[in-house]
Amino acid sequence: MRTVTEVSPVTERATDATGRSDADYHRPETVEAACRRLRDADGRARVVAGGQTLMPLVRQGLVDTDAFVDVSAIPALSGVAREDGRATVGATTTYAELAAHELSDRVAALGEACAVVADRQVRSLGTVGGAVAHGDPTFDLLAPLRALDAEVRLAAPDGRRRVPLDSFLVGHLRTDRREDELVTGVTVERPEPGRSGSAYERHAAVESGRATAGVAARVALADGAFETVRVACSAVADTPARAHAVEDKSVGEAATADVVAAASERVSEDIDPIDDEAGSATYKRRLAATLTERSLLAAVRRAGGSP
Ligand SMILES: Cc1cc2nc3c(=O)[nH]c(=O)nc-3n(C[C@H](O)[C@H](O)[C@H](O)COP(=O)(O)OP(=O)(O)OC[C@H]3O[C@@H](n4cnc5c(N)ncnc54)[C@H](O)[C@@H]3O)c2cc1C
């Protein structure tokens, strides 16, 4: 069985016995001011957005910090902006806001992933930037973003950069983000309606509500055949895994149920699930194949196909 990287080890406990933190708290109103706070803290500050993941870790003494930089009051980080056939989702956009946005009508996989996250409270506070920056492969939104060839936008005191999500997520809970960088948003293509479609299918363990496995599919069809296929999976590898074997098997083929079924079986080649309380690795491989088939079929129908 693989070992996984644990969350940051405690070097010096900054919470008292009741879990209260004595760290400083900053609430800047610009990206530049937030980046300066991060740089000046020299790695000893934590960005906080919705706090849904970070604050429980702090209260449990699993994350130690000298200061919080709360980014929720930065107007430039909120909402969805359109430019040249692409859309940028600001980092502090919540799951609830993204699900209600027109982008989620056009890219169904995004809306479907947001809709299955926990409950209304978590969806109203948890943010897209928090999900991306934490890099947890069980988070539902990351697989659809990977299937959409998303780019992560980052800002630092010395400038801005964009990184493909594929290379931003470097391992379990590990990303390419530097400590003085802020995730400012993610950019995805806004596919033209008509011949493209997407879907997100997941199965969750009853006890935790978290994905045991999830699969996002995005397709574009031309003359009834697969022109573009992207498949990415939640919770079955160290990062949300791209299912290249499924993609290779289906591109250029007729978008039929038989082709989808055969291609979906190949998802096993690109995933590496572990045995845990949600199920055995063998079970998760079977589940991933079933979810791949379902999400591909739904995406094909939304693209105007009749599998
Ligand atoms: C009860 C419960 C159930 C849940 N169930 C699900 C589920 O079913 N599916 C699912 O996908 N998720 C689930 N989650 C997790 C949820 O998706 C995350 O907690 C949420 O997306 C994190 O966003 P946040 O804004 O709260 O991040 P925070 O908790 O504020 O931050 C998370 C991490 O990202 C960093 N960070 C945040 N924003 C930025 C930024 N802009 N730039 C740089 N770093 C940043 C923080 O420093 C921290 O390390 C659940 C959470 C809870 C509490």
The ligand as an SDF file (V2000), in Angstrom:
LIG
                    3D

 53 58  0  0  0  0  0  0  0  0999 V2000
  -18.1760   18.9040    6.8840 C   0  0  0  0  0  0  0  0  0  0  0  0
  -17.4140   19.0290    5.5830 C   0  0  0  0  0  0  0  0  0  0  0  0
  -17.7560   18.2140    4.5220 C   0  0  0  0  0  0  0  0  0  0  0  0
  -17.0750   18.3280    3.3050 C   0  0  0  0  0  0  0  0  0  0  0  0
  -17.4570   17.5450    2.2540 N   0  0  0  0  0  0  0  0  0  0  0  0
  -16.8720   17.7240    1.0560 C   0  0  0  0  0  0  0  0  0  0  0  0
  -17.3070   17.0060   -0.0940 C   0  0  0  0  0  0  0  0  0  0  0  0
  -18.2390   16.2000   -0.0470 O   0  0  0  0  0  0  0  0  0  0  0  0
  -16.6670   17.2380   -1.2740 N   0  0  0  0  0  0  0  0  0  0  0  0
  -15.6350   18.1530   -1.3770 C   0  0  0  0  0  0  0  0  0  0  0  0
  -15.1120   18.3410   -2.4560 O   0  0  0  0  0  0  0  0  0  0  0  0
  -15.1990   18.8260   -0.3080 N   0  0  0  0  0  0  0  0  0  0  0  0
  -15.7840   18.6440    0.8890 C   0  0  0  0  0  0  0  0  0  0  0  0
  -15.3480   19.3620    1.9650 N   0  0  0  0  0  0  0  0  0  0  0  0
  -14.1450   20.1930    1.8340 C   0  0  0  0  0  0  0  0  0  0  0  0
  -14.4320   21.5360    1.2080 C   0  0  0  0  0  0  0  0  0  0  0  0
  -14.5210   21.3740   -0.1800 O   0  0  0  0  0  0  0  0  0  0  0  0
  -13.2490   22.4230    1.5230 C   0  0  0  0  0  0  0  0  0  0  0  0
  -13.2540   22.6070    2.9070 O   0  0  0  0  0  0  0  0  0  0  0  0
  -13.3080   23.7620    0.8730 C   0  0  0  0  0  0  0  0  0  0  0  0
  -13.3510   23.7150   -0.5150 O   0  0  0  0  0  0  0  0  0  0  0  0
  -12.0660   24.5210    1.1630 C   0  0  0  0  0  0  0  0  0  0  0  0
  -12.3180   25.8520    0.7810 O   0  0  0  0  0  0  0  0  0  0  0  0
  -12.1500   26.9860    1.8530 P   0  0  0  0  0  0  0  0  0  0  0  0
  -12.4170   28.2660    1.1600 O   0  0  0  0  0  0  0  0  0  0  0  0
  -12.9760   26.6970    3.0560 O   0  0  0  0  0  0  0  0  0  0  0  0
  -10.6020   26.8400    2.1710 O   0  0  0  0  0  0  0  0  0  0  0  0
   -9.8210   27.1510    3.5170 P   0  0  0  0  0  0  0  0  0  0  0  0
  -10.1900   26.1420    4.5460 O   0  0  0  0  0  0  0  0  0  0  0  0
   -9.9470   28.5830    3.8810 O   0  0  0  0  0  0  0  0  0  0  0  0
   -8.3330   26.8850    3.0010 O   0  0  0  0  0  0  0  0  0  0  0  0
   -7.9350   25.5910    2.5920 C   0  0  0  0  0  0  0  0  0  0  0  0
   -6.4400   25.6250    2.2410 C   0  0  0  0  0  0  0  0  0  0  0  0
   -6.2180   26.3990    1.0780 O   0  0  0  0  0  0  0  0  0  0  0  0
   -5.4090   27.5500    1.3600 C   0  0  0  0  0  0  0  0  0  0  0  0
   -6.0190   28.6530    0.6120 N   0  0  0  0  0  0  0  0  0  0  0  0
   -7.3280   29.0090    0.6020 C   0  0  0  0  0  0  0  0  0  0  0  0
   -7.5380   29.9700   -0.3090 N   0  0  0  0  0  0  0  0  0  0  0  0
   -6.3330   30.2460   -0.8710 C   0  0  0  0  0  0  0  0  0  0  0  0
   -5.9020   31.1570   -1.8880 C   0  0  0  0  0  0  0  0  0  0  0  0
   -6.7520   31.9690   -2.5320 N   0  0  0  0  0  0  0  0  0  0  0  0
   -4.5860   31.1730   -2.2250 N   0  0  0  0  0  0  0  0  0  0  0  0
   -3.7080   30.3490   -1.5980 C   0  0  0  0  0  0  0  0  0  0  0  0
   -4.0590   29.4630   -0.6370 N   0  0  0  0  0  0  0  0  0  0  0  0
   -5.3610   29.4120   -0.2820 C   0  0  0  0  0  0  0  0  0  0  0  0
   -5.4350   27.7140    2.8690 C   0  0  0  0  0  0  0  0  0  0  0  0
   -4.2420   28.3170    3.3520 O   0  0  0  0  0  0  0  0  0  0  0  0
   -5.5700   26.2710    3.3210 C   0  0  0  0  0  0  0  0  0  0  0  0
   -4.3080   25.6380    3.2900 O   0  0  0  0  0  0  0  0  0  0  0  0
  -16.0130   19.2670    3.1740 C   0  0  0  0  0  0  0  0  0  0  0  0
  -15.6630   20.0990    4.2590 C   0  0  0  0  0  0  0  0  0  0  0  0
  -16.3590   19.9920    5.4450 C   0  0  0  0  0  0  0  0  0  0  0  0
  -15.9890   20.9110    6.5740 C   0  0  0  0  0  0  0  0  0  0  0  0
  1  2  1  0
  2  3  1  0
  2 52  2  0
  3  4  2  0
  4  5  1  0
  4 50  1  0
  5  6  2  0
  6  7  1  0
  6 13  1  0
  7  8  2  0
  7  9  1  0
  9 10  1  0
 10 11  2  0
 10 12  1  0
 12 13  2  0
 13 14  1  0
 14 15  1  0
 14 50  1  0
 15 16  1  0
 16 17  1  0
 16 18  1  0
 18 19  1  0
 18 20  1  0
 20 21  1  0
 20 22  1  0
 22 23  1  0
 23 24  1  0
 24 25  2  0
 24 26  1  0
 24 27  1  0
 27 28  1  0
 28 29  2  0
 28 30  1  0
 28 31  1  0
 31 32  1  0
 32 33  1  0
 33 34  1  0
 33 48  1  0
 34 35  1  0
 35 36  1  0
 35 46  1  0
 36 37  1  0
 36 45  1  0
 37 38  2  0
 38 39  1  0
 39 40  1  0
 39 45  2  0
 40 41  1  0
 40 42  2  0
 42 43  1  0
 43 44  2  0
 44 45  1  0
 46 47  1  0
 46 48  1  0
 48 49  1  0
 50 51  2  0
 51 52  1  0
 52 53  1  0
M  END
$$$$
